[in-house]
Amino acid sequence: MSLQCGIVGLPNVGKSTLFNALSSAKAQAANYPFCTIDPNIGVVTVPDIRLKKLEELVNPQRVLPTTIEFVDIAGLVKGASKGEGLGNQFLGNIRSVDAVIHVIRCFENDNVIHVDGSVNPVRDKGIIDTELELKDLESVDKKIEKLKKMSKTGDKETLRGLEVLAVYKQHLESGRLARTAPVLEEDKRFIEDIQLLTAKPVIYCCNVDEASVVSGNHFVEEIRQAVAEENAEVVIISAAIEADIAVMETAEERDMFLNELGLHESGLNRLITAAYHLLSLQTYFTAGVKEVRAWTIHKGDTAPQAAGVIHSDFERGFIRAEVMAYDDFVHYKSEAACRSAGKLRSEGKEYKVNDGDIMHFLFNV
């Protein structure tokens, strides 16, 4: 599965600086290769130290990590829901992403003009929330009108849809986000086709100055309090530091730089970790002499669903999976040794894949 995160934010909050740092050509020489597939879309490999260990043990012809797409979505301004600025382009792009990375300015700098004249991260968040809520209201109203016409037949599913959409409408009109609406999980099917913008999972990316990158500052705390009820992730990052990292020649140079700042990993790594946690994602591996590869799936996915990520035929014709735990494979150092030690298991259709599982699938179409 391909994970796509949209980077959004008001003008001059550091959104483009962050995206450009990720898209630096020099990043291909570091641990986080990035390639541009569109002027505002880039693909970054997901860092996973387990791949390196598997490469050492298997010695494959190639190693393929899993990836995340980052989309630099046009800056939003007040009135975007009515087409102001690049509003329509912004709203069109954001509908397709799995999660939103909302970059919020959490630093003071007189040399960087704020679009509203002062630094106020909670206010800035509210501006974007309002524009997205207004657009969502349009979508909800259109579907309500459609279902009203269909409801004349008395269809129970249609009538239930009207009830659920009425809850979303009231919630949005009160200035709240669709993802916090009091709706049963099973009833969220009624908004799947209209892709409500404020229903998407969000990572609030607090862009701070270098001095605040380890522990944050009072702006970050204000954001944390403001989003406490949203089930969102909050990540502290310095776009300026990420820009410095992007131009460094070697991994050793980057690690030394991070250590000097008191950081254990880059902001990019923290963003990826937050995205995986927010979306309940995990990784499994396939390992053979031709290829060692990482695959992204949802937590709770069964063996056939995991197989389907490779190819739909694998899921459709699934027979069984041969599974080894990563720790066992590292301990015994080969598939043959795992088999001899009884650490290679045969699992059926009901098996729920664990993070780090090494799997081979048997199928027949």
Sequence and secondary structure as in RCSB ss.txt:
>XXXX:A:sequence
MSLQCGIVGLPNVGKSTLFNALSSAKAQAANYPFCTIDPNIGVVTVPDIRLKKLEELVNPQRVLPTTIEFVDIAG
LVKGASKGEGLGNQFLGNIRSVDAVIHVIRCFENDNVIHVDGSVNPVRDKGIIDTELELKDLESVDKKIEKLKKM
SKTGDKETLRGLEVLAVYKQHLESGRLARTAPVLEEDKRFIEDIQLLTAKPVIYCCNVDEASVVSGNHFVEEIRQ
AVAEENAEVVIISAAIEADIAVMETAEERDMFLNELGLHESGLNRLITAAYHLLSLQTYFTAGVKEVRAWTIHKG
DTAPQAAGVIHSDFERGFIRAEVMAYDDFVHYKSEAACRSAGKLRSEGKEYKVNDGDIMHFLFNV
>XXXX:A:secstr
  EEEEEE  TTSSHHHHHHHHT GGGGGSSS EEEEETTEEEEE   HHHHHHHHHH  SEEE  EEEEEE   
  TTGGGT TTHHHHHHHHTT SEEEEEEE    TTS  TTSS  HHHHHHHHHHHHHHHHHHHHHHHHHHHHHH
GGG  HHHHHHHHHHHHHHHHHHTT  GGGS   GGGGGGGGGGT GGGS EEEEEE  GGGTTT  HHHHHHHH
HTTTTT EEEEE HHHHHHHHT S HHHHHHHHHHHT SS HHHHHHHHHHHHTTEEEEEEE SSEEEEEEEETT
 BHHHHHHHH HHHHHTEEEEEEE HHHHHHH SHHHHHHTT  EEE TT B  TT EEEEEE  
